[in-house]
Amino acid sequence: MTHIPVKTAEEVVTGQFNALNTRDIEAFMSYWWEDAQFYEHPSKLMADGAPEIQRQMLESFERRSYTQVELVSRLSLDDRIIEHVNVTETGPRGPMKVNVVAIYVEGEKIKTAWFIVALVPRPPQILA
């Protein structure tokens, strides 16, 4: 019998992070349990279950022509990972930057995620 090694929480979160940056929805979803949930911190449920998470991510990919997620820091506390990332998106209204803190709780896959999102203000335009 072949033993498949269990991934650490950090390996799981790193895998979904990399899949997000390459916009590989199948790889991204492989890191989430079927009954996973997305929350806007602290308790606003944004997506309930893998099908809803996948639908929201696909909609996000369609709305934005380019998304890059840059890791600022990652802290591992047992089965919890806390990330700070900078997100650069290009959508219908032009480029936008967002700071996100994500808290993931999981075992072999991500079970629950909370997100705190802050829009980075655009610098004022200089009129000539």
Salt bridges, closest charged atoms under 4 A:
ASP35 OD2 - LYS111 NZ 2.48
GLU52 OE2 - ARG55 NH2 2.45
GLU59 OE2 - ARG55 NH1 2.46
ASP78 OD2 - ARG80 NH2 3.89
GLU83 OE2 - ARG74 NH2 2.50
GLU89 OE1 - ARG64 NE 2.64
